């Protein structure tokens, strides 16, 4: 299992129960692939984006987003599956998954 960090930009206009469901689905998907979420937090509730984002399929132009940060441990083979599912979620505007480097002890 490797350590990963993921940042999600979620639509800011979601209702509270929809927002909670999206955040829960992000964490549950990691668990479904035998991973462990070590930390999660809402990094910014409504933050201005550097540039406007258009969701897949067109629609509303988003100038703000909810930033959600998740740290988790999972097998590297599951990352491709996670990316494909997160990319299909219409409530997630953008995401980025990074592998964290192991600290070397000298």
N, C-alpha and C positions, 0 to 999 in steps of 0.2 A: 504494500500500500504506500502510495506517495501522498505528500501534502500538497493541497491546491488552495488557491484563493480565487473567488469569483466575484465580479461586480456586475450587478444588474441595474439597468435603467428601466423602470416600470412606469406605465402610464400614470400621470398624476391625478387624473379625473375619475379614478375608480372609486366606487363606494367602499366604505370601511370593511364590509364583509367580503367583498370581492378582493380587496387588497390583502386581507388576511388569508384568503384562500390561495392566492397566487404565491405569497410568501411560504405558506405551508406546503404547496405543491413543489416548490423549488427544493425545500429540505427533504421532503418525502421521496423525491426522485433519487437523491443521493443515497438514501437508506435502502431504496429498492434495488440498487446496484451494489449492495453490501458495503456501502461506505458509511462513514461516521461524520456528522457535522460537529466540528469542535467549537465553532463560534459563529454567531450570526448577529447582525445588527443593521438597523436602518441608519445609513450613513448621513442622509439628508432627506428630509420629508418632501420639500419642493425646492429644487435647485435649478437655476437658469442653466440651460444647455449652451454649449459653445456655438452650436448652429442648430437650426430647426431640423427636427426629425419627422419623417413621414412613415407611418406604419406600412407593413407589407399589404399590398392591395389598395393603397391610396387611403384617402380619408382626411382626417383632421391633421393639421400641422401642429406638432408639439414643440413648445418653446421651453418647457420645464419638464422635470422628471423626478421620480422618487428613486434615490440611490440605495441599493441594498447590497451589503457586503457579507459574504459567506466564506468561512474557512472550513475545509473538510479534508478527510483522508479517504481515498478510494483507489482501486486498482486502475492503472493507466489505460487498460483496454476499455473501461467504461466511459472515458471522456468523450469519445466519438458519439456514443449513444446519448450522453447528456447534452452535448451540443446540438444534436439533431432535434431532440425534444424541446429544448429551450428555444430553438429557432422557430419552431412551429407555434409556440404560445403567443397569441395575439396581444396579450397584456404586457409582454416583455418587448420593449422597444430595441434595446441593445444589451449585449452581455459580453463579458471577457473573462476567460478562465486561464489562470496562470499557474504553472507548477512552481512551488516554493523550493528554493535551494536548501539542501541540508547544511546545517552549520558544521564546519570542520573544527575539530578540537586539536590544537597543536601542542 
